[in-house]
Amino acid sequence: MRGSNVVGEAAVRAGCRFYFGYPITPQNELPEYMSSRLLEVGGTFIQAESEISAINMVLGASAAGARAMTSSSSPGLALKQEGISYMAGMELPAVIVNMMRGGPGLGNIAPSAADYFQATRGGGNGDYRTPVLAPAGCQELAELTFTAFELADCYRTPVMLLGDGLMGQVMEPVVFPDPIDLESRTPLECTLDGCVNREPKKLYSMYLGQQGELMQHNWDLQAKYETITAKEQRWENYLTDDAEIVVVAYGTASRIARAAINELREKGLKVGLFRPITLWPYPKKHLRALAGDKVKMAVFELSAGQMVEDVALSVGERSEIYFYGVPGGVIPTPADVTAFLRSVQAEDGKKGRRYEI
Amino acid sequence: MSQPAMKQVFKRPDSLKPAETHYCPGCGHSIAHRLVAECLDELDLREKTIGVPPVGCAVLAYNYFNFDMVEAPHGRALAVATGIKRVHPDKFVLTYQGDGDLAAIGTAETIHAANRGEKISTIFINNAIYGMTGGQMAPTTTLGLVATTTPGGRDPDRDGRPIDISRMLAVCENTVYIERCALTSVKDIKKAKKAIKKSFQVQLDRLGFSLVELLSPCPTNWKMTPRKAFEWVNQEMIKTYPPGVIKDTTGY
């Protein structure tokens, strides 16, 4: 099944009955899939007039108690930041898919990972974070879509699924999780459904009080983010036990890296892969655990260098850090990564560069 | 001697909370709030209602209205309301929006929700000025009216002309009922209430989108006394925005 359709099918099985979106390449297969699939299950699909409208329809559906989703690609995500910030402030759940493309501006539609900062640093205005999940294949697209809805409900927060055009197009066999029983889902406390036999509810992100109400709200949010950071880090170690070079890569880049690692292992080079699955919270301690005098970190990204900052924050000066990035929608080959890792081993600076803290 | 029979003839509507208002003296919002609340009470809708206030002076409407409400980003009320109504087609969904919210930053959301024929009732407060931010030009600011960003008054060449979004919306086939009323005389207020109630009925009958535009005084930012502001609506503002039914395909 194609990656975009996998996300759509997994969302429906995870209880999503409301999808709102605006077309943008390279993720149009997802809204197209949802437009027909939601009809079959009695859900609602609206092609909104803009990304801004789509995310605000998600906000409304979420406030009304539904599992709701939107998807887009990089420039569209920039537009959605307003709604994401409001939902973070109002503590409303939602799942937002970003199949990234190259930028800045319109860029191009080829796979890219240039929205890492935007995704992991909040993205909109205010002191907030959204959990970010980075799948690296169809099976994981299915499973992490489920995880995204669960995290969103559990922590009442928007959750982002961060892929790229390649992740949306890749075709692989998938075993889907069983559909959830929508009837058995307990309504969230924030659900607006009319004030029958109860006091009216109000959902808002504005705190005008003069007694530090907004500050307190922010500290409450931060406490929630600390809980998420403590409990929800996900990552994968691949051949890292004896690795002298640990490649750090996620998503599409991690698949390219894995092929390079397999090739170099056959030639006796001790290389492994650390693959963060949650980009926020970043699995810092688990990466740090791999660091040491005799281990080099080789960061490989489809950007000019964004996640490498989190690697630096995780590892500090415990390991030398090297970086190789390809921005702007050019997909490097495993041979490029092999050359990078050879260069890291030789410290000759021929491919990639030493990253100074 | 027996007590004379007593009958309560006036009270606060259940759909309003007993809250002190933050609105300025002479502001039309308080009147509009009350009319909305009375209509909801009369149609027994309070417990079915989910409301969406604007960003602007009425952003705090959830402190006054006694039913479920959710804040929307500036201009996005009708997108948020769309999401709510599609989840709860059996609930009553209301947006309450000012001119900046509905006719400037939220123009796209407004037009497309109307064009989809969302079964939502919209109360549109037109006071021709940005109130909460301190009197800047609104999309509806009338020619010549002095705003803090229109030195010498709104100039059609420099600032464009006041937008009549209610008439624009009437072009969409899925809009069912649009009426413009003033809030500045007893007679007009009664008309406004009738219009609001009718627009609520349109939603209950699932006919499509409806909107009631209310010409509302803003003495503070017009720099007028309340009395003068009411007169200005009745004598000047109605020249740009003549009250009356703009569209009605209800068949009522």
Chai-1 contact restraints between the chains, C-beta under 6 A:
chainA,res_idxA,chainB,res_idxB,connection_type,confidence,min_distance_angstrom,max_distance_angstrom,comment,restraint_id
A,T44,B,R86,contact,1.0,0.0,6.0,A-B,restraint_1
A,E49,B,A108,contact,1.0,0.0,6.0,A-B,restraint_2
A,E49,B,H112,contact,1.0,0.0,6.0,A-B,restraint_3
A,S50,B,A108,contact,1.0,0.0,6.0,A-B,restraint_4
A,S53,B,A79,contact,1.0,0.0,6.0,A-B,restraint_5
A,S53,B,E109,contact,1.0,0.0,6.0,A-B,restraint_6
A,N56,B,R76,contact,1.0,0.0,6.0,A-B,restraint_7
A,N56,B,A79,contact,1.0,0.0,6.0,A-B,restraint_8
A,N56,B,V80,contact,1.0,0.0,6.0,A-B,restraint_9
A,M57,B,A79,contact,1.0,0.0,6.0,A-B,restraint_10
A,M57,B,T82,contact,1.0,0.0,6.0,A-B,restraint_11
A,M57,B,G83,contact,1.0,0.0,6.0,A-B,restraint_12
A,L59,B,V80,contact,1.0,0.0,6.0,A-B,restraint_13
A,G60,B,V80,contact,1.0,0.0,6.0,A-B,restraint_14
A,G60,B,G83,contact,1.0,0.0,6.0,A-B,restraint_15
A,G60,B,I84,contact,1.0,0.0,6.0,A-B,restraint_16
A,A61,B,G83,contact,1.0,0.0,6.0,A-B,restraint_17
A,A61,B,V87,contact,1.0,0.0,6.0,A-B,restraint_18
A,A63,B,V70,contact,1.0,0.0,6.0,A-B,restraint_19
A,A64,B,I84,contact,1.0,0.0,6.0,A-B,restraint_20
A,A64,B,V87,contact,1.0,0.0,6.0,A-B,restraint_21
A,A64,B,H88,contact,1.0,0.0,6.0,A-B,restraint_22
A,A66,B,V87,contact,1.0,0.0,6.0,A-B,restraint_23
A,E82,B,P73,contact,1.0,0.0,6.0,A-B,restraint_24
A,Y86,B,P73,contact,1.0,0.0,6.0,A-B,restraint_25
A,L192,B,I50,contact,1.0,0.0,6.0,A-B,restraint_26
A,L192,B,D68,contact,1.0,0.0,6.0,A-B,restraint_27
A,L192,B,V70,contact,1.0,0.0,6.0,A-B,restraint_28
A,G194,B,E47,contact,1.0,0.0,6.0,A-B,restraint_29
A,G194,B,K48,contact,1.0,0.0,6.0,A-B,restraint_30
A,G194,B,K91,contact,1.0,0.0,6.0,A-B,restraint_31
A,C195,B,E47,contact,1.0,0.0,6.0,A-B,restraint_32
A,C195,B,F67,contact,1.0,0.0,6.0,A-B,restraint_33
A,C195,B,D68,contact,1.0,0.0,6.0,A-B,restraint_34
A,V196,B,E47,contact,1.0,0.0,6.0,A-B,restraint_35
A,P200,B,N66,contact,1.0,0.0,6.0,A-B,restraint_36
A,P200,B,F67,contact,1.0,0.0,6.0,A-B,restraint_37
A,P200,B,D68,contact,1.0,0.0,6.0,A-B,restraint_38
A,K201,B,D68,contact,1.0,0.0,6.0,A-B,restraint_39
A,K202,B,Y62,contact,1.0,0.0,6.0,A-B,restraint_40
A,K202,B,M69,contact,1.0,0.0,6.0,A-B,restraint_41
A,L203,B,V70,contact,1.0,0.0,6.0,A-B,restraint_42
A,Y204,B,E71,contact,1.0,0.0,6.0,A-B,restraint_43
